[in-house]
Amino acid sequence: MPLNRHRATAWSLGLLAVAVLALTGLLFHQGRTPALYPERSWGPWRSETMGVWSTHVRTNSWVHAAQARIHYGKAEDIHLDAYGETVRDTGRMSPTDFTLTPDGGLTARQP
């Protein structure tokens, strides 16, 4: 009896490990685990000016993800992280709506 109980426990732990690895792989592929991406998987920062805003955008070469850092001088900083889906935020100092797509497309629109 104890031998069968040990086998069942080992089998359950093995199945749990496979399930955790599969879930982690799926979330990684979807771009929802940004802390797991090594720094070398990110491309260089691309800088440009959008009106009075200074923007810096980079994309990930492993998954569908992008990051943007947007600055209004020293008065305001906006950080956008598009991990698998489009994100939006609005600047407060100079009302501007920013949209970042996972492929690195950044758009600015003033209402």
Secondary structure by P-SEA (a helix, b strand, c coil): caaaaaaaaaaaaaaaaaaaaaaaaaaaaaccccccccccccccbbbbbcccbbbbbbbbccccbbbbbbbccccbbbbbbbccbbbbbbbcccbbbbbbcccbbbbbbcc
